[in-house]
Amino acid sequence: MLLRLFLLFTLVPLAELTILLWIAHRTGWLFTLALVIVTGVVGASLARREGLRCWQGARQRLAQGEMPTDSLLDGLMILLAGALLITPGVLTDLFGFSLLLPPARRVFRRWLSTRLKARVTIVNPFSGPTEPGHDQILDAHVIDTTFEDPSSPDRTP
């Protein structure tokens, strides 16, 4: 995991710098600077718009009494897209813009869901770990909802 992060934080910026220098060599530094600024501004506004749309979808699902799991994953991907789009670079911009497209987000969401489900273990404190999809229902009854602080001076024995 540490090696992957090291490679991610060294190879990706190196590739981004190489591509930006190649673009600057072919077109000029002013065009390259404008490209970085424009993709950052356009990306941030698109991420804001998609984020608001995602937020409204989550609120709708909650109002219907459903868990907005898809909307939460979409929100996470939109946040990542915004961060990638304000980062200077062509590769990060392409990946960020792809995360803002709903069809591409569905593909990434399916992939992310399967990865998360494969790593989650449900632990029942009474019977130990259970496999996903084999949930056990526990029955609970509330007996008393009052709480008395034993150190309270108002407490009557």
SULJO-V336118 format. One record per backbone hydrogen bond with DSSP energy under -0.5 kcal/mol. NH is the residue of the N-H (numbers start at 1). CO is the residue of the C=O. If there is no record, write none. Layout:
BEGIN
[[NH | CO] [NH | CO]]
END
This chain:
BEGIN
[[5 | 1] [6 | 2] [7 | 3] [8 | 4] [9 | 5] [10 | 6] [10 | 7] [11 | 7] [12 | 7] [12 | 8] [14 | 10] [15 | 11] [16 | 12] [17 | 13] [18 | 14] [19 | 15] [20 | 16] [21 | 17] [22 | 18] [23 | 19] [24 | 20] [25 | 21] [26 | 22] [27 | 23] [28 | 23] [28 | 24] [32 | 28] [33 | 29] [34 | 30] [35 | 31] [36 | 32] [37 | 33] [38 | 34] [39 | 35] [40 | 36] [41 | 37] [42 | 38] [43 | 39] [44 | 40] [45 | 41] [46 | 42] [47 | 43] [48 | 44] [49 | 45] [50 | 46] [51 | 47] [52 | 48] [53 | 49] [54 | 50] [55 | 51] [56 | 52] [57 | 53] [58 | 54] [59 | 55] [60 | 56] [61 | 57] [62 | 58] [63 | 59] [64 | 60] [65 | 62] [66 | 61] [69 | 67] [72 | 68] [73 | 69] [74 | 70] [75 | 71] [76 | 72] [77 | 73] [78 | 74] [79 | 75] [80 | 76] [81 | 77] [82 | 78] [83 | 79] [84 | 80] [85 | 81] [86 | 82] [87 | 83] [93 | 89] [94 | 90] [95 | 91] [96 | 92] [97 | 93] [98 | 94] [99 | 95] [100 | 96] [100 | 97] [101 | 97] [101 | 98] [102 | 100] [105 | 101] [106 | 102] [107 | 103] [108 | 104] [109 | 105] [110 | 106] [111 | 107] [112 | 108] [113 | 109] [114 | 110] [115 | 111] [116 | 112] [117 | 113] [118 | 114] [119 | 115] [119 | 116] [120 | 116] [122 | 130] [123 | 121] [124 | 122] [124 | 128] [125 | 123] [128 | 124] [130 | 122] [134 | 131] [138 | 136] [143 | 141] [149 | 147] [150 | 148] [152 | 149] [155 | 152]]
END
